[in-house]
């Protein structure tokens, strides 16, 4: 449930629908952008989000969940995928399809390596292999502080079956 209240820029996240689940997407629509990073620490995340949000709002394509996935594909940058409900003019569009095992983690980002190792073990324990990992940072730092929880969902793309 989201509001347009400036006090609550990120909707409160409910981990239950995401924790230890298997989800399948077929051509789920996203606006794709790129964040510059240094050793996986984003340098221009806010500017990228503002730029993307402007075109998404102009197209009236926001979703209630406002899910943003990150593909940490390099020490020097990451692709971000912002869920939308329709194609957005003047934006790079992408679709994501696949079967994903999901797990919710909570705590400071410095625990990321532990979370990734846990996710790898979880997937292996279910006799699957990871094709790709996506990270769903559920709230901005300001809202995480306000809510008292910093949830991150790791989505592991696996072979269907």
C-alpha positions as CSV (number, residue, x, y, z in Angstrom):
1,X,0.0,0.0,0.0
2,X,1.6,3.2,-1.0
3,X,0.7,6.9,-0.6
4,X,1.9,10.0,-2.3
5,X,2.8,11.5,1.1
6,X,6.3,12.9,1.1
7,X,6.7,11.6,4.7
8,X,6.3,8.1,3.2
9,X,8.2,7.9,-0.1
10,X,8.5,4.1,0.1
11,X,5.5,1.9,0.9
12,X,5.9,-0.2,4.0
13,X,7.3,-3.6,2.9
14,X,5.5,-6.9,3.9
15,X,8.1,-9.7,3.7
16,X,5.6,-12.6,3.9
17,X,4.8,-12.8,0.2
18,X,8.5,-12.8,-0.7
19,X,10.2,-15.0,1.9
20,X,11.1,-18.5,0.8
21,X,8.8,-18.4,-2.3
22,X,9.0,-19.5,-5.9
23,X,7.6,-17.0,-8.4
24,X,7.4,-17.1,-12.1
25,X,7.3,-14.0,-14.4
26,X,6.6,-13.9,-18.1
27,X,7.6,-10.6,-19.7
28,X,7.3,-8.6,-16.5
29,X,7.8,-5.0,-17.6
30,X,10.5,-2.7,-16.3
31,X,12.2,0.6,-17.1
32,X,15.9,-0.2,-17.2
33,X,18.6,2.3,-16.2
34,X,22.2,2.2,-15.0
35,X,23.9,3.3,-11.8
36,X,27.6,4.0,-11.5
37,X,29.3,2.3,-8.6
38,X,32.7,2.0,-6.9
39,X,33.2,-1.5,-5.5
40,X,29.3,-2.0,-5.6
41,X,28.7,1.2,-3.7
42,X,26.4,3.3,-5.8
43,X,27.5,6.8,-6.6
44,X,24.6,8.3,-8.5
45,X,21.6,6.2,-7.4
46,X,19.5,9.1,-6.3
47,X,20.0,11.0,-9.6
48,X,19.2,7.9,-11.6
49,X,16.0,7.2,-9.6
50,X,14.9,10.8,-10.0
51,X,15.5,10.7,-13.7
52,X,13.6,7.4,-14.2
53,X,10.8,8.4,-11.8
54,X,10.1,11.6,-13.9
55,X,9.5,9.7,-17.1
56,X,7.6,6.9,-15.3
57,X,5.3,9.5,-13.6
58,X,4.8,11.4,-16.8
59,X,3.6,8.2,-18.5
60,X,1.4,7.3,-15.4
61,X,3.2,3.9,-15.3
62,X,4.0,3.6,-11.6
63,X,2.9,0.5,-9.7
64,X,1.8,0.4,-6.1
65,X,4.7,-1.8,-5.1
66,X,7.3,0.3,-6.8
67,X,9.7,-2.7,-7.0
68,X,13.2,-1.9,-8.1
69,X,15.5,-4.7,-8.9
70,X,19.3,-4.4,-9.1
71,X,21.6,-6.5,-11.2
72,X,25.0,-6.0,-9.5
73,X,26.8,-7.0,-12.7
74,X,30.1,-5.1,-12.1
75,X,32.2,-3.6,-9.3
76,X,31.7,-0.3,-11.3
77,X,28.0,-0.3,-12.0
78,X,24.7,-1.9,-11.7
79,X,21.6,-2.2,-13.9
80,X,18.4,-1.2,-12.2
81,X,15.0,-2.4,-13.3
82,X,12.0,-0.3,-12.1
83,X,8.6,-2.1,-12.3
84,X,6.0,-0.3,-14.5
85,X,2.5,-1.2,-15.6
86,X,3.0,-0.2,-19.3
87,X,5.6,0.9,-21.8
88,X,7.2,4.3,-20.9
89,X,8.1,6.7,-23.8
90,X,11.7,8.0,-23.7
91,X,12.9,5.2,-21.4
92,X,14.8,2.0,-22.0
93,X,12.3,-0.8,-21.5
94,X,13.1,-4.3,-20.5
95,X,11.2,-7.5,-19.7
96,X,12.2,-10.1,-17.2
97,X,10.9,-13.7,-17.5
98,X,11.8,-16.7,-15.5
99,X,11.3,-18.8,-12.3
100,X,12.8,-17.2,-9.2
101,X,13.4,-18.5,-5.7
102,X,13.1,-15.6,-3.3
103,X,14.3,-15.0,0.3
104,X,14.0,-11.9,2.5
105,X,16.9,-10.6,4.6
106,X,16.9,-7.8,7.1
107,X,19.8,-5.8,8.4
108,X,22.7,-3.6,7.3
109,X,24.1,-3.9,3.8
110,X,27.4,-5.0,5.2
111,X,25.7,-8.4,5.6
112,X,25.3,-8.8,1.9
113,X,28.0,-11.4,1.4
114,X,26.4,-13.5,4.2
115,X,23.0,-13.1,2.6
116,X,24.3,-14.2,-0.8
117,X,26.0,-17.2,0.7
118,X,22.7,-18.1,2.5
119,X,20.8,-17.7,-0.8
120,X,23.2,-20.0,-2.6
121,X,22.9,-22.6,0.1
122,X,19.0,-22.3,0.0
123,X,18.9,-22.8,-3.8
124,X,21.4,-25.7,-3.6
125,X,19.3,-27.4,-0.8
126,X,16.4,-27.3,-3.2
127,X,18.5,-29.0,-5.9
128,X,18.5,-26.0,-8.2
129,X,21.3,-23.9,-9.8
130,X,21.4,-20.1,-9.9
131,X,21.4,-18.5,-13.3
132,X,21.3,-14.9,-12.1
133,X,20.7,-13.0,-8.9
134,X,18.7,-9.8,-8.6
135,X,18.4,-7.7,-5.4
136,X,15.2,-5.9,-4.4
137,X,16.0,-3.1,-2.0
138,X,12.6,-2.6,-0.6
139,X,13.0,0.9,0.8
140,X,15.3,3.9,0.6
141,X,17.6,4.4,3.5
142,X,15.4,7.2,4.9
143,X,12.3,5.0,5.0
144,X,14.3,2.0,6.3
145,X,15.3,4.1,9.2
146,X,11.8,5.4,9.7
147,X,10.3,1.9,9.6
148,X,13.1,0.4,11.7
149,X,13.7,-2.4,9.1
150,X,16.0,-2.6,6.2
151,X,14.7,-5.5,4.1
152,X,16.4,-6.8,1.0
153,X,14.9,-9.6,-1.1
154,X,17.3,-11.7,-3.1
155,X,15.7,-13.3,-6.2
156,X,17.6,-16.2,-7.7
157,X,16.7,-17.1,-11.2
158,X,16.6,-20.9,-11.5
159,X,15.6,-23.4,-14.2
160,X,11.9,-24.0,-14.2
161,X,10.7,-27.4,-13.0
